Amino acid sequence: MPQPAVAPDPAGPPTEHFDVLVVGAGISGVGAAYHLTQQCPDKSFVVLEAYESFGGTWHMHRYPGIRSDSDLYTFGYRFKPWTGPPIATAGEILTYMNEVIEENDLGQHIRYGHRIERASWSNDDLRWTVEATRLDTGESVVFTAGFLWMCQGYYRHAQGYTPEWEGMEDFEGEIVHPQTWPEDLDYTGKCVVVIGSGATAATLIPAIAGETEHVTMLQRSPTYFFPAENQNEMADTLRELEIDEAWIHEITRRKILSDQAKVTQACIDQPEDMKKLLVGAVKALLPEGYDVEKHFTPRYRPWQQRLAFVPSGDIFQGISAGKASVVTDEIDCFTKRGIRLRSRDELEADIIVTATGFNLSVLGDIQFEVDGKPLDFAKTLTYRGMMFTGLPNLLWIFGYFRASWTLRVDLLCDFVCRLLKHMDANGYRRVEVGLRAEDADMPLLPWIDPDNFNPNYLMRSMHLLPKRGDKPEWQHTQDYWREKDEIPAIDLEGEEFRYD
Ligand SMILES: Cc1cc2nc3c(=O)[nH]c(=O)nc-3n(C[C@H](O)[C@H](O)[C@H](O)COP(=O)(O)OP(=O)(O)OC[C@H]3O[C@@H](n4cnc5c(N)ncnc54)[C@H](O)[C@@H]3O)c2cc1C
């Protein structure tokens, strides 16, 4: 097992050196650690994680009912079979990740409670210097690394996004964001209004409806929901036939991915037909005469935003039972007792939950420098949504939104390991991406095409993100089905890779 070199600095804390430094121990960082041990066993590496445990998204979200909205056959790693029902709770995902860590002895590489504050690249030393704060002691610690692998996710963990509404300070009840759900919040017998209609609202509402007096989902505009049973028939049949779990995992993944490709294509080719199908499935679960047109017929095309999976249509059961209801309107202001709507109606509430989304966090809120100059990330251009012009020896895992995030984790981990081996084999110590001659006149566009994918948190923060070009090499296409073939085939001696 390779040992990190410790180079004490007489003027400060000891600096530890690793070949690779991974930022974050969520599903991406743990995947990076696994693939490094398997594919690059000679590389020394460390994973620095701000929280006291692994899991990222699944560790810090604690609201009632928190669960995945993708199936775990594809949200799970390709190398570790998923054996439960497709949709999993945060607890089940954490158990799965813990098994990956324990079975592969990854814990020795992870340092918890280390929040990275600064990262600077030096073209003289050809390495990154990373400064972190140890949250248990407040001490500053310094690391150097040949390659910086950003697995920090995409949103600010400490605080969710809550818009400013007039009168919020007058409201006499409690305002709660799902991202920072108070452990002791008592909603028994209370009137709860949940602002928002995304996956979080769809999860939270059925989880609390039974105990509240009433819960209202207040939405500005409707979302697509995809109600289905939380089971996978093919996996269940294969299991009955006592097929090996590794086979079941692979076969079920392929079937789900093939089905999803067909659905995605249908959404692009026949958006109106798909819209009818999705809205029809919801209508079938609601009482006769329910205003589906107003509350469950979105204005955007299916697949322009993530489709919210609803196991067993649970939110619709709550509506049918009269425990939950939907209001489609805009907020005029908060009042002492609740919310006044543009329609002049008032919603009374003891608790208001703002399921209004995330704040995008760019590069883990770490201050970046290249040769002593602060980095303006928005001025860089992305290579396939993973590397950036002007940022040597760095890769960011930004997964998929339409397909499971983790599909891209496995793909990019293979890519990083191949790149590191290629650099070693050729004696290269520095890699940076740059435009090819054929890209000289390429237009530089915002990070994502709003016509392709347009969730609010990305729309709000587009100005903070790198630019994209109009060719697949210079953008995050969000297309797993294309990238699964393209990424493994990338020519590492292509003109876009510059090595020293
Ligand atoms: C409620 C919710 C449900 C979701 N459901 C799904 C789903 O079903 N399917 C799907 O594909 N996607 C889903 N997503 C998207 C989800 O975020 C990703 O799928 C995935 O979990 C992201 O993993 P990650 O490891 O890249 O990032 P994260 O889970 O965000 O983890 C990043 C880690 O990096 C650490 N970190 C960040 N900055 C620093 C720093 N400066 N120093 C040290 N450590 C740092 C964080 O503490 C964190 O632990 C969901 C997101 C949310 C919020």
The ligand as an SDF file (V2000), in Angstrom:
LIG
                    3D

 53 58  0  0  0  0  0  0  0  0999 V2000
  -32.9250   15.2300   -1.7670 C   0  0  0  0  0  0  0  0  0  0  0  0
  -32.1510   14.8080   -2.9720 C   0  0  0  0  0  0  0  0  0  0  0  0
  -32.4950   13.6440   -3.6480 C   0  0  0  0  0  0  0  0  0  0  0  0
  -31.7830   13.2620   -4.7520 C   0  0  0  0  0  0  0  0  0  0  0  0
  -32.1390   12.1020   -5.3910 N   0  0  0  0  0  0  0  0  0  0  0  0
  -31.4320   11.6930   -6.4480 C   0  0  0  0  0  0  0  0  0  0  0  0
  -31.7570   10.4750   -7.1160 C   0  0  0  0  0  0  0  0  0  0  0  0
  -32.6730    9.7680   -6.7540 O   0  0  0  0  0  0  0  0  0  0  0  0
  -31.0220   10.1240   -8.1950 N   0  0  0  0  0  0  0  0  0  0  0  0
  -29.9930   10.8710   -8.6500 C   0  0  0  0  0  0  0  0  0  0  0  0
  -29.3560   10.5050   -9.6220 O   0  0  0  0  0  0  0  0  0  0  0  0
  -29.6470   12.0260   -8.0270 N   0  0  0  0  0  0  0  0  0  0  0  0
  -30.3320   12.4520   -6.9560 C   0  0  0  0  0  0  0  0  0  0  0  0
  -29.9870   13.6220   -6.3290 N   0  0  0  0  0  0  0  0  0  0  0  0
  -28.8360   14.3690   -6.7990 C   0  0  0  0  0  0  0  0  0  0  0  0
  -27.6980   13.9700   -5.8140 C   0  0  0  0  0  0  0  0  0  0  0  0
  -27.1920   15.0670   -5.1980 O   0  0  0  0  0  0  0  0  0  0  0  0
  -26.6550   13.1500   -6.5120 C   0  0  0  0  0  0  0  0  0  0  0  0
  -27.2410   12.0580   -7.1120 O   0  0  0  0  0  0  0  0  0  0  0  0
  -25.5250   12.6060   -5.6460 C   0  0  0  0  0  0  0  0  0  0  0  0
  -25.9320   12.1290   -4.3880 O   0  0  0  0  0  0  0  0  0  0  0  0
  -24.4610   13.6290   -5.5350 C   0  0  0  0  0  0  0  0  0  0  0  0
  -23.3530   12.9750   -4.9990 O   0  0  0  0  0  0  0  0  0  0  0  0
  -21.9620   13.6950   -4.8580 P   0  0  0  0  0  0  0  0  0  0  0  0
  -21.0910   12.7710   -4.0900 O   0  0  0  0  0  0  0  0  0  0  0  0
  -21.4530   14.1110   -6.1970 O   0  0  0  0  0  0  0  0  0  0  0  0
  -22.2760   15.0330   -4.0630 O   0  0  0  0  0  0  0  0  0  0  0  0
  -22.8830   15.2340   -2.6040 P   0  0  0  0  0  0  0  0  0  0  0  0
  -23.8110   14.1600   -2.2350 O   0  0  0  0  0  0  0  0  0  0  0  0
  -23.3680   16.6270   -2.5930 O   0  0  0  0  0  0  0  0  0  0  0  0
  -21.6190   15.0770   -1.6680 O   0  0  0  0  0  0  0  0  0  0  0  0
  -20.5430   15.9770   -1.7450 C   0  0  0  0  0  0  0  0  0  0  0  0
  -19.7120   15.8410   -0.4970 C   0  0  0  0  0  0  0  0  0  0  0  0
  -18.6060   16.7290   -0.6300 O   0  0  0  0  0  0  0  0  0  0  0  0
  -18.4010   17.3810    0.5900 C   0  0  0  0  0  0  0  0  0  0  0  0
  -17.8000   18.7020    0.3570 N   0  0  0  0  0  0  0  0  0  0  0  0
  -18.2820   19.7110   -0.4120 C   0  0  0  0  0  0  0  0  0  0  0  0
  -17.4770   20.7840   -0.3350 N   0  0  0  0  0  0  0  0  0  0  0  0
  -16.4650   20.4420    0.5010 C   0  0  0  0  0  0  0  0  0  0  0  0
  -15.3320   21.1410    0.9960 C   0  0  0  0  0  0  0  0  0  0  0  0
  -15.0760   22.4070    0.6550 N   0  0  0  0  0  0  0  0  0  0  0  0
  -14.4980   20.4910    1.8500 N   0  0  0  0  0  0  0  0  0  0  0  0
  -14.7480   19.1960    2.2120 C   0  0  0  0  0  0  0  0  0  0  0  0
  -15.8270   18.4980    1.7820 N   0  0  0  0  0  0  0  0  0  0  0  0
  -16.6660   19.1120    0.9430 C   0  0  0  0  0  0  0  0  0  0  0  0
  -19.7880   17.5310    1.1820 C   0  0  0  0  0  0  0  0  0  0  0  0
  -19.7330   17.6900    2.5760 O   0  0  0  0  0  0  0  0  0  0  0  0
  -20.4700   16.2500    0.7500 C   0  0  0  0  0  0  0  0  0  0  0  0
  -20.3700   15.2290    1.7070 O   0  0  0  0  0  0  0  0  0  0  0  0
  -30.6940   14.0360   -5.2190 C   0  0  0  0  0  0  0  0  0  0  0  0
  -30.3680   15.2140   -4.5570 C   0  0  0  0  0  0  0  0  0  0  0  0
  -31.0780   15.5910   -3.4360 C   0  0  0  0  0  0  0  0  0  0  0  0
  -30.6840   16.8360   -2.7310 C   0  0  0  0  0  0  0  0  0  0  0  0
  1  2  1  0
  2  3  1  0
  2 52  2  0
  3  4  2  0
  4  5  1  0
  4 50  1  0
  5  6  2  0
  6  7  1  0
  6 13  1  0
  7  8  2  0
  7  9  1  0
  9 10  1  0
 10 11  2  0
 10 12  1  0
 12 13  2  0
 13 14  1  0
 14 15  1  0
 14 50  1  0
 15 16  1  0
 16 17  1  0
 16 18  1  0
 18 19  1  0
 18 20  1  0
 20 21  1  0
 20 22  1  0
 22 23  1  0
 23 24  1  0
 24 25  2  0
 24 26  1  0
 24 27  1  0
 27 28  1  0
 28 29  2  0
 28 30  1  0
 28 31  1  0
 31 32  1  0
 32 33  1  0
 33 34  1  0
 33 48  1  0
 34 35  1  0
 35 36  1  0
 35 46  1  0
 36 37  1  0
 36 45  1  0
 37 38  2  0
 38 39  1  0
 39 40  1  0
 39 45  2  0
 40 41  1  0
 40 42  2  0
 42 43  1  0
 43 44  2  0
 44 45  1  0
 46 47  1  0
 46 48  1  0
 48 49  1  0
 50 51  2  0
 51 52  1  0
 52 53  1  0
M  END
$$$$
